[in-house]
């Protein structure tokens, strides 16, 4: 008897939809893990093979400049080594390199005089994600290696300079170019940290809002069926279109309430970070009132799409317990863009990943904050428009389902025919 009861519970909990969704979620985690592992392996390979692409604008013919260049040639792929800034930029752009290193005229002279020499680095930042900032660490290690080679040269030659100059003979002046913006004094890694500090919470918050809203709607549908409330309502002289509209409007109000709560919480979160990890106003990445309105619209549109999807999934539930397992598809759809947007920049994704990310409506509010910081209004507005169209399709499907008996029985077409035969 005990085994029979255990078998019954397992059969109810481990349904086909639950197993499929768990497998899909496992695949998502495996994909993200393999992606991050691949990036780490590429970084190690670049370090060992010297495939990091840099260009050198050399204005100094002294011995320490020669040591610096020799160190870079040994550890990196130097695509240009000359005195022309324009040619260096062109060579770096052609090879999609990371940094243009400028050695000034007084580089060797400064070290000889017992002063720290200055090297200028122009970073070409492709994306704002964590993975896009990783190549910066490689170039940073190359600069440290070059500095150590200069120190070794000084020690070998019996230099009488001050120990602090021998051990730290040069400093680096950083400038970053990122999508038409030039930011002085910061590396891409520092800019990525500033952006992620303010945007990293958004994907998690959106995922939680979608899951909470979807769970509430699907559980409500399952409970209505279990308590025969929906069956009673459908048997009354009430148009089914009114029932659909009531659920959609109710979902919209719930989505609006969740969106407003999210915006209030996010505003307080954003204000608490004011001045921390850099000033967005100084970087030219501040947001205005209109930007926050667009973020709110993006959140609301995505939540509405998710709630409509939950309404459709809820029609397949015949009980409250079965309704719980139907939330997994939406959880999987919310987790995938969360993972992608946290570790990758939409602009630097592959075409396939761009299509997948854009097709999931929950992706757009997750990307909206960073996109608006970078003046990418087209992505945000097109995302809102797509979510509205997606919601319209979900509404049409919901109307179609509510005209059948599936909404009451919550079973597959095959099982539905058998019930009619009986």
C-alpha positions in Angstrom: 0.0 0.0 0.0 2.8 2.4 0.9 4.6 1.8 -2.5 1.3 2.4 -4.3 0.8 5.7 -2.5 4.4 6.7 -3.2 3.9 5.8 -6.9 0.7 7.9 -7.0 2.5 11.0 -5.5 5.4 10.6 -7.9 3.0 10.3 -10.9 1.2 13.5 -9.9 4.4 15.5 -9.3 6.7 14.2 -12.1 4.4 15.0 -15.0 5.6 15.2 -18.6 5.6 19.0 -18.5 7.6 19.1 -15.3 10.3 16.7 -16.6 10.6 18.6 -19.9 10.9 21.9 -18.2 13.5 20.7 -15.7 15.5 19.3 -18.6 15.3 22.6 -20.5 16.4 24.5 -17.3 19.3 22.1 -16.9 20.3 22.8 -20.5 20.1 26.5 -19.9 22.5 26.2 -17.0 24.8 24.0 -19.0 24.8 26.4 -21.9 25.7 29.4 -19.6 28.4 27.3 -17.8 29.9 26.2 -21.1 29.8 29.7 -22.4 31.7 31.2 -19.4 34.1 28.2 -19.4 34.8 28.9 -23.1 35.6 32.5 -22.4 38.0 31.6 -19.6 39.7 29.1 -21.9 40.0 31.7 -24.6 41.6 34.1 -22.1 44.1 31.5 -21.0 44.9 30.6 -24.6 45.4 34.3 -25.5 47.8 34.7 -22.6 49.8 31.6 -23.6 49.8 32.1 -27.4 50.1 35.8 -27.3 47.0 36.4 -29.5 45.8 39.5 -27.6 45.5 42.2 -30.3 47.1 45.6 -29.6 48.6 48.5 -31.6 51.5 50.7 -30.5 52.0 54.3 -31.4 55.7 54.8 -30.6 57.2 58.3 -30.4 60.3 57.4 -28.4 63.5 55.8 -29.7 65.1 55.3 -26.2 66.2 52.0 -24.7 63.3 51.7 -22.3 60.7 52.2 -25.0 62.5 49.4 -27.0 62.2 47.1 -23.9 58.6 48.0 -23.5 57.8 47.2 -27.2 59.8 44.0 -27.1 57.9 42.8 -24.1 54.6 43.4 -25.9 55.7 41.7 -29.1 56.7 38.7 -27.0 53.3 38.4 -25.2 50.8 39.9 -27.6 49.8 40.2 -31.2 51.1 43.7 -32.1 49.3 44.7 -35.3 51.0 48.0 -35.7 54.3 49.5 -34.3 55.0 53.0 -35.7 54.6 56.7 -35.1 51.3 57.3 -36.9 48.2 57.5 -34.7 45.8 57.2 -37.7 47.5 54.1 -39.0 47.5 52.5 -35.6 43.7 53.2 -35.2 43.1 51.7 -38.7 45.2 48.6 -38.0 43.5 48.1 -34.6 40.0 48.4 -36.1 40.8 46.0 -38.9 41.8 43.3 -36.4 39.1 44.2 -33.8 41.8 44.9 -31.3 41.4 45.9 -27.7 43.9 48.7 -27.0 46.0 51.4 -28.6 49.1 52.0 -26.5 50.9 55.3 -27.0 54.5 55.7 -25.9 55.4 59.4 -25.5 58.6 61.1 -26.7 60.0 61.5 -23.2 59.3 57.9 -22.0 62.9 56.8 -21.7 64.1 60.2 -20.7 61.7 60.4 -17.7 62.9 57.0 -16.3 66.5 58.0 -16.8 65.8 61.2 -14.9 64.3 59.2 -12.0 60.7 59.9 -12.7 57.8 57.7 -13.6 57.1 57.5 -17.3 53.6 57.8 -18.6 52.0 55.5 -21.1 48.6 56.3 -22.7 46.1 53.5 -23.4 43.1 54.0 -25.6 40.7 51.2 -24.9 38.2 50.1 -27.6 35.2 48.8 -25.6 32.8 46.6 -27.7 30.2 45.8 -25.1 29.3 46.6 -21.5 28.9 43.1 -20.1 31.2 41.2 -17.8 32.5 39.0 -20.6 33.2 42.0 -22.8 35.4 43.5 -20.1 37.5 40.3 -19.7 40.0 41.2 -22.5 41.0 44.3 -20.6 42.5 42.0 -17.9 44.7 40.4 -20.6 46.1 43.8 -21.7 46.5 44.9 -18.1 48.7 41.8 -17.5 50.7 42.6 -20.6 51.4 46.1 -19.3 52.4 44.7 -16.0 54.8 42.3 -17.7 56.3 45.1 -19.7 56.8 47.1 -16.5 58.6 44.2 -14.9 60.9 43.9 -17.9 61.8 47.5 -17.6 62.5 47.0 -13.8 64.6 44.0 -14.6 66.6 46.1 -17.1 67.2 48.8 -14.5 68.3 46.3 -11.9 70.6 44.4 -14.4 72.3 47.7 -15.4 72.9 48.5 -11.7 70.6 51.5 -11.6 71.0 54.0 -8.8 67.5 55.3 -9.1 65.1 55.4 -6.1 63.7 52.0 -5.3 60.1 53.2 -6.0 61.1 54.2 -9.6 63.0 50.9 -10.2 60.0 48.8 -9.0 57.3 51.0 -10.6 58.9 52.8 -13.5 55.7 53.8 -15.3 52.0 54.8 -14.9 49.1 54.3 -17.3 46.7 57.0 -18.4 43.4 55.3 -19.5 40.8 56.5 -21.9 37.9 54.4 -23.2 35.9 54.7 -26.3 32.5 53.1 -26.1 29.7 53.5 -28.7 30.5 57.1 -29.6 31.4 58.1 -26.0 34.9 58.9 -24.8 35.5 58.5 -21.1 38.8 59.7 -19.7 40.5 58.1 -16.7 38.6 54.8 -16.7 39.1 51.4 -18.2 36.4 49.3 -19.8 36.4 47.1 -16.7 35.7 50.0 -14.4 32.9 51.3 -16.7 31.4 47.8 -16.9 31.5 47.7 -13.1 29.7 51.0 -12.8 27.0 49.9 -15.2 26.6 46.4 -13.7 26.2 47.9 -10.2 23.1 49.7 -11.4 21.7 47.2 -13.9 22.6 43.8 -12.5 19.6 43.8 -10.2 17.2 44.4 -13.0 17.2 40.9 -14.6 16.8 39.3 -11.2 13.9 41.6 -10.3 12.1 41.0 -13.6 12.5 37.3 -13.3 11.0 37.3 -9.8 8.1 39.6 -10.9 7.3 37.3 -13.9 7.5 34.2 -11.8 5.3 35.7 -9.0 2.7 36.9 -11.4 2.6 33.7 -13.5 2.4 31.5 -10.4 -0.5 33.6 -9.1 -2.5 33.5 -12.3 -1.9 29.8 -13.0 -2.6 28.8 -9.4 -5.8 30.8 -9.5 -6.9 29.0 -12.6 -6.1 25.6 -11.1 -8.0 26.5 -7.9 -11.0 27.7 -9.8 -11.2 24.4 -11.7 -10.6 22.3 -8.6 -13.4 24.2 -6.7 -15.7 24.1 -9.8 -15.8 27.9 -9.7 -14.8 28.3 -13.3 -17.3 25.6 -14.4 -20.1 27.4 -12.6 -19.1 30.7 -14.1 -19.0 29.3 -17.6 -22.5 27.8 -17.2 -24.0 31.2 -16.3 -25.5 33.5 -18.9 -22.2 35.5 -19.2 -20.4 35.9 -22.4 -17.1 34.1 -22.4 -15.5 37.1 -24.0 -16.4 39.0 -20.8 -14.7 36.3 -18.7 -11.6 36.5 -20.9 -11.6 40.3 -20.7 -12.0 40.3 -17.0 -9.0 38.0 -16.6 -6.9 40.0 -19.1 -7.8 43.3 -17.5 -7.2 41.9 -14.0 -3.9 40.6 -15.2 -3.1 44.0 -16.7 -3.9 45.8 -13.4 -1.8 43.3 -11.5 1.0 43.8 -14.0 0.7 47.6 -13.6 0.8 47.3 -9.8 3.8 45.1 -10.0 5.5 47.5 -12.4 4.8 50.5 -10.2 6.1 48.6 -7.1 9.2 47.6 -9.1 9.8 51.2 -10.3 9.5 52.6 -6.7 11.9 49.9 -5.4 14.3 50.5 -8.3 14.3 54.2 -7.9 15.2 53.9 -4.2 17.9 51.3 -5.1 19.3 53.6 -7.8 19.3 56.7 -5.5 21.1 54.7 -2.8 23.9 54.0 -5.3 24.3 57.7 -6.2 27.9 58.5 -6.1 29.0 54.9 -5.6 31.4 53.3 -8.1 31.5 56.4 -10.2 29.1 59.1 -11.3 26.9 58.4 -14.2 26.5 62.1 -14.9 30.2 62.5 -15.3 30.2 59.5 -17.7 27.3 60.9 -19.7 25.2 57.9 -18.8 22.5 59.5 -16.7 18.8 58.9 -17.2 16.0 61.4 -17.4 12.3 61.2 -16.5 11.3 60.0 -20.0 13.8 57.2 -19.7 12.2 56.0 -16.5 8.8 56.1 -18.2 10.1 53.9 -21.0 11.5 51.5 -18.5 8.2 51.3 -16.7 6.4 50.7 -20.0 8.8 47.9 -20.9 8.3 46.3 -17.5 4.5 46.5 -17.8 4.4 45.2 -21.4 6.6 42.2 -20.5 4.6 41.4 -17.4 1.4 41.6 -19.3 2.8 39.2 -21.9 3.8 36.9 -19.1 0.5 37.0 -17.4 -1.3 36.3 -20.7 0.9 33.3 -21.2 0.1 32.2 -17.7 -3.6 32.4 -18.4 -3.2 30.1 -21.4 -1.1 27.6 -19.4 -3.7 27.8 -16.6 -6.4 26.5 -18.9 -4.4 23.1 -19.1 -4.5 22.6 -15.4 -7.2 20.5 -13.9 -6.2 21.0 -10.3 -4.2 23.3 -8.1 -1.4 20.8 -7.8 -1.1 20.3 -11.5 -1.1 24.1 -11.9 2.1 24.3 -10.0 4.0 22.3 -12.5 2.7 24.5 -15.4 4.7 27.5 -14.1 8.0 25.9 -15.1 7.9 26.9 -18.8 7.6 30.6 -17.8 10.3 30.1 -15.2 12.6 28.7 -17.9 11.7 31.6 -20.3 12.5 34.1 -17.6 15.7 32.5 -16.5 17.3 32.3 -20.0 17.3 36.0 -20.7 18.3 36.7 -17.1 21.4 34.6 -17.6 22.2 36.0 -21.0 21.7 39.7 -20.2 23.7 39.4 -17.0 26.8 38.0 -18.7 26.5 39.3 -22.3 25.8 42.5 -24.1 23.0 42.3 -26.7 25.1 44.3 -29.2 27.9 41.8 -29.1 25.8 38.6 -29.1 25.9 36.3 -32.1 22.9 36.7 -34.5 21.3 33.5 -33.3 21.5 34.6 -29.6 20.1 38.0 -30.6 17.1 36.5 -32.2 16.5 34.2 -29.2 16.9 37.0 -26.7 14.7 39.4 -28.6 12.0 36.8 -29.1 11.5 36.4 -25.4 9.5 39.4 -24.2 11.0 39.2 -20.7 14.4 40.1 -22.2 13.4 43.7 -23.0 12.9 45.2 -19.6 16.1 43.4 -18.5 18.0 45.3 -21.2 16.2 48.6 -21.1 18.2 50.3 -18.4 21.6 49.8 -20.0 20.2 50.5 -23.5 18.8 53.8 -22.4 22.1 54.8 -20.7 23.8 54.2 -24.0 21.0 56.1 -26.0 19.8 53.0 -27.7 16.2 54.0 -27.8 15.4 51.9 -30.9 16.0 48.7 -29.0 13.8 49.7 -26.1 10.9 51.1 -28.2 11.0 48.1 -30.6 11.1 45.8 -27.5 7.9 47.5 -26.1 6.2 47.2 -29.5 7.2 43.6 -29.8 5.8 42.8 -26.3 2.5 44.5 -27.2 2.2 42.4 -30.4 3.2 39.3 -28.5 0.5 40.0 -25.9 -2.1 40.5 -28.7 -1.2 37.1 -30.1 -1.5 35.5 -26.6 -4.9 37.2 -26.2 -6.1 35.8 -29.5 -5.0 32.3 -28.4 -6.8 32.7 -25.1 -10.0 33.7 -26.8 -9.7 30.6 -29.1 -9.2 28.3 -26.1 -12.1 29.8 -24.1 -14.5 29.0 -26.9 -13.7 25.2 -26.4 -14.3 22.9 -23.4 -10.6 22.6 -22.8 -10.8 25.5 -20.3 -13.1 23.4 -18.1 -11.5 20.0 -18.5 -7.9 21.1 -18.8 -6.8 18.0 -20.8 -5.2 17.2 -24.1 -7.4 16.8 -27.2 -7.0 13.0 -27.1 -8.2 12.7 -23.6 -11.0 15.2 -24.4 -12.4 12.9 -27.1 -12.4 9.9 -24.7 -14.3 11.9 -22.2 -17.0 12.7 -24.8 -17.3 9.0 -25.7 -18.0 8.1 -22.1 
